[in-house]
């Protein structure tokens, strides 16, 4: 059975880093962190631009939107791995916190 995308993404990221470092880029761990953080922002911007175009009435292929969302998620996986964070655990914990806040707000809402 072929590994899923999350299992394959470290190898893809390692190959990307190897190429970048051969060109003299991303030579430190901090460089990689900065790159990944900016890449997430860049991909989010690309998604926002497509949503904007859809909003104003342009005909945008849904695949392009799906691709940008995938780019964001893949970079999130990379940055989490780089920082030693389990993204699934982080999301579980964060959703619990958000749910608790919502519960409190709902109790205070007439
Ligand atoms: Mg993209």
py3Dmol code that shows the C-alpha trace and the ligand (Angstrom):
import py3Dmol

protein = """\
ATOM      1  CA  UNK A   1       0.000   0.000   0.000  1.00  0.00           C
ATOM      2  CA  UNK A   2       1.344   3.430  -0.947  1.00  0.00           C
ATOM      3  CA  UNK A   3       2.091   5.742   1.970  1.00  0.00           C
ATOM      4  CA  UNK A   4      -0.379   8.588   2.435  1.00  0.00           C
ATOM      5  CA  UNK A   5       0.538  12.214   1.844  1.00  0.00           C
ATOM      6  CA  UNK A   6       1.509  12.850   5.460  1.00  0.00           C
ATOM      7  CA  UNK A   7       3.906   9.935   5.358  1.00  0.00           C
ATOM      8  CA  UNK A   8       5.359  11.116   2.040  1.00  0.00           C
ATOM      9  CA  UNK A   9       5.658  14.820   2.869  1.00  0.00           C
ATOM     10  CA  UNK A  10       8.880  14.564   4.982  1.00  0.00           C
ATOM     11  CA  UNK A  11      10.707  12.963   2.087  1.00  0.00           C
ATOM     12  CA  UNK A  12       9.394  15.592  -0.325  1.00  0.00           C
ATOM     13  CA  UNK A  13      10.431  18.351   2.081  1.00  0.00           C
ATOM     14  CA  UNK A  14      13.894  16.800   2.510  1.00  0.00           C
ATOM     15  CA  UNK A  15      14.358  16.707  -1.252  1.00  0.00           C
ATOM     16  CA  UNK A  16      13.286  20.350  -1.491  1.00  0.00           C
ATOM     17  CA  UNK A  17      15.759  21.340   1.228  1.00  0.00           C
ATOM     18  CA  UNK A  18      18.551  19.434  -0.464  1.00  0.00           C
ATOM     19  CA  UNK A  19      18.010  21.370  -3.687  1.00  0.00           C
ATOM     20  CA  UNK A  20      17.690  24.707  -1.840  1.00  0.00           C
ATOM     21  CA  UNK A  21      20.885  24.069   0.148  1.00  0.00           C
ATOM     22  CA  UNK A  22      22.760  23.086  -2.993  1.00  0.00           C
ATOM     23  CA  UNK A  23      21.953  26.605  -4.205  1.00  0.00           C
ATOM     24  CA  UNK A  24      23.124  28.121  -0.913  1.00  0.00           C
ATOM     25  CA  UNK A  25      19.646  28.789   0.499  1.00  0.00           C
ATOM     26  CA  UNK A  26      17.974  27.665   3.739  1.00  0.00           C
ATOM     27  CA  UNK A  27      21.304  26.807   5.287  1.00  0.00           C
ATOM     28  CA  UNK A  28      20.165  27.079   8.904  1.00  0.00           C
ATOM     29  CA  UNK A  29      17.252  25.718  10.877  1.00  0.00           C
ATOM     30  CA  UNK A  30      16.098  29.297  11.467  1.00  0.00           C
ATOM     31  CA  UNK A  31      16.158  29.930   7.706  1.00  0.00           C
ATOM     32  CA  UNK A  32      13.911  26.914   7.224  1.00  0.00           C
ATOM     33  CA  UNK A  33      11.504  28.113   9.930  1.00  0.00           C
ATOM     34  CA  UNK A  34      11.320  31.579   8.368  1.00  0.00           C
ATOM     35  CA  UNK A  35      10.818  30.098   4.917  1.00  0.00           C
ATOM     36  CA  UNK A  36       8.018  27.826   6.082  1.00  0.00           C
ATOM     37  CA  UNK A  37       6.215  30.578   7.983  1.00  0.00           C
ATOM     38  CA  UNK A  38       6.377  32.872   4.960  1.00  0.00           C
ATOM     39  CA  UNK A  39       5.352  30.040   2.638  1.00  0.00           C
ATOM     40  CA  UNK A  40       2.186  29.475   4.673  1.00  0.00           C
ATOM     41  CA  UNK A  41       1.380  33.189   4.402  1.00  0.00           C
ATOM     42  CA  UNK A  42       2.108  33.138   0.684  1.00  0.00           C
ATOM     43  CA  UNK A  43      -0.164  30.178   0.062  1.00  0.00           C
ATOM     44  CA  UNK A  44      -2.907  31.732   2.208  1.00  0.00           C
ATOM     45  CA  UNK A  45      -2.566  34.846   0.066  1.00  0.00           C
ATOM     46  CA  UNK A  46      -2.912  32.794  -3.094  1.00  0.00           C
ATOM     47  CA  UNK A  47      -6.075  31.209  -1.684  1.00  0.00           C
ATOM     48  CA  UNK A  48      -7.456  34.589  -0.652  1.00  0.00           C
ATOM     49  CA  UNK A  49      -6.821  35.961  -4.119  1.00  0.00           C
ATOM     50  CA  UNK A  50      -8.762  33.128  -5.735  1.00  0.00           C
ATOM     51  CA  UNK A  51     -11.619  33.586  -3.265  1.00  0.00           C
ATOM     52  CA  UNK A  52     -11.581  37.316  -4.036  1.00  0.00           C
ATOM     53  CA  UNK A  53     -11.815  36.602  -7.755  1.00  0.00           C
ATOM     54  CA  UNK A  54     -14.681  34.186  -7.166  1.00  0.00           C
ATOM     55  CA  UNK A  55     -16.399  36.770  -4.987  1.00  0.00           C
ATOM     56  CA  UNK A  56     -16.179  39.402  -7.716  1.00  0.00           C
ATOM     57  CA  UNK A  57     -17.660  36.993 -10.221  1.00  0.00           C
ATOM     58  CA  UNK A  58     -14.675  35.462 -12.020  1.00  0.00           C
ATOM     59  CA  UNK A  59     -14.983  31.833 -13.030  1.00  0.00           C
ATOM     60  CA  UNK A  60     -12.297  30.065 -10.989  1.00  0.00           C
ATOM     61  CA  UNK A  61     -11.631  26.356 -11.378  1.00  0.00           C
ATOM     62  CA  UNK A  62     -12.334  24.647  -8.059  1.00  0.00           C
ATOM     63  CA  UNK A  63      -9.131  22.634  -8.467  1.00  0.00           C
ATOM     64  CA  UNK A  64      -7.080  25.818  -8.137  1.00  0.00           C
ATOM     65  CA  UNK A  65      -8.731  26.586  -4.808  1.00  0.00           C
ATOM     66  CA  UNK A  66      -8.262  22.993  -3.656  1.00  0.00           C
ATOM     67  CA  UNK A  67      -4.583  23.151  -4.660  1.00  0.00           C
ATOM     68  CA  UNK A  68      -3.971  26.286  -2.588  1.00  0.00           C
ATOM     69  CA  UNK A  69      -5.679  24.748   0.434  1.00  0.00           C
ATOM     70  CA  UNK A  70      -3.481  21.672  -0.007  1.00  0.00           C
ATOM     71  CA  UNK A  71      -0.380  23.883  -0.227  1.00  0.00           C
ATOM     72  CA  UNK A  72      -1.308  25.513   3.078  1.00  0.00           C
ATOM     73  CA  UNK A  73      -1.883  22.197   4.812  1.00  0.00           C
ATOM     74  CA  UNK A  74       1.333  20.695   3.473  1.00  0.00           C
ATOM     75  CA  UNK A  75       3.376  23.675   4.662  1.00  0.00           C
ATOM     76  CA  UNK A  76       1.622  23.444   8.039  1.00  0.00           C
ATOM     77  CA  UNK A  77       2.736  19.829   8.256  1.00  0.00           C
ATOM     78  CA  UNK A  78       6.285  20.827   7.377  1.00  0.00           C
ATOM     79  CA  UNK A  79       6.485  23.632   9.934  1.00  0.00           C
ATOM     80  CA  UNK A  80       4.998  21.437  12.636  1.00  0.00           C
ATOM     81  CA  UNK A  81       7.496  18.695  11.922  1.00  0.00           C
ATOM     82  CA  UNK A  82      10.282  21.285  11.920  1.00  0.00           C
ATOM     83  CA  UNK A  83       9.155  22.499  15.356  1.00  0.00           C
ATOM     84  CA  UNK A  84       8.383  19.044  16.742  1.00  0.00           C
ATOM     85  CA  UNK A  85       4.659  19.754  17.009  1.00  0.00           C
ATOM     86  CA  UNK A  86       2.011  17.131  16.336  1.00  0.00           C
ATOM     87  CA  UNK A  87      -0.521  19.052  14.251  1.00  0.00           C
ATOM     88  CA  UNK A  88      -3.387  16.678  14.986  1.00  0.00           C
ATOM     89  CA  UNK A  89      -2.773  16.969  18.738  1.00  0.00           C
ATOM     90  CA  UNK A  90      -2.465  20.746  18.465  1.00  0.00           C
ATOM     91  CA  UNK A  91      -5.770  20.956  16.582  1.00  0.00           C
ATOM     92  CA  UNK A  92      -7.517  18.686  19.075  1.00  0.00           C
ATOM     93  CA  UNK A  93      -6.341  20.844  21.979  1.00  0.00           C
ATOM     94  CA  UNK A  94      -7.171  24.103  20.234  1.00  0.00           C
ATOM     95  CA  UNK A  95     -10.687  22.970  19.333  1.00  0.00           C
ATOM     96  CA  UNK A  96     -11.274  22.032  22.960  1.00  0.00           C
ATOM     97  CA  UNK A  97     -10.224  25.548  23.983  1.00  0.00           C
ATOM     98  CA  UNK A  98     -12.470  27.153  21.370  1.00  0.00           C
ATOM     99  CA  UNK A  99     -15.396  24.931  22.374  1.00  0.00           C
ATOM    100  CA  UNK A 100     -14.926  25.916  26.037  1.00  0.00           C
ATOM    101  CA  UNK A 101     -14.936  29.622  25.078  1.00  0.00           C
ATOM    102  CA  UNK A 102     -18.062  29.139  22.992  1.00  0.00           C
ATOM    103  CA  UNK A 103     -19.756  27.312  25.850  1.00  0.00           C
ATOM    104  CA  UNK A 104     -19.013  30.250  28.148  1.00  0.00           C
ATOM    105  CA  UNK A 105     -20.310  32.769  25.595  1.00  0.00           C
ATOM    106  CA  UNK A 106     -23.454  30.740  24.956  1.00  0.00           C
ATOM    107  CA  UNK A 107     -24.169  30.644  28.700  1.00  0.00           C
ATOM    108  CA  UNK A 108     -23.905  34.452  28.778  1.00  0.00           C
ATOM    109  CA  UNK A 109     -26.049  34.950  25.688  1.00  0.00           C
ATOM    110  CA  UNK A 110     -29.744  35.550  26.347  1.00  0.00           C
TER     111      UNK A 110
END
"""
ligand_1 = """\
1
MG
Mg 0.137 27.655 -4.124
"""
view = py3Dmol.view(width=600, height=400)
view.addModel(protein, "pdb")
view.setStyle({"model": 0}, {"cartoon": {"style": "trace"}})
view.addModel(ligand_1, "xyz")
view.setStyle({"model": 1}, {"stick": {}})
view.zoomTo()
view.show()
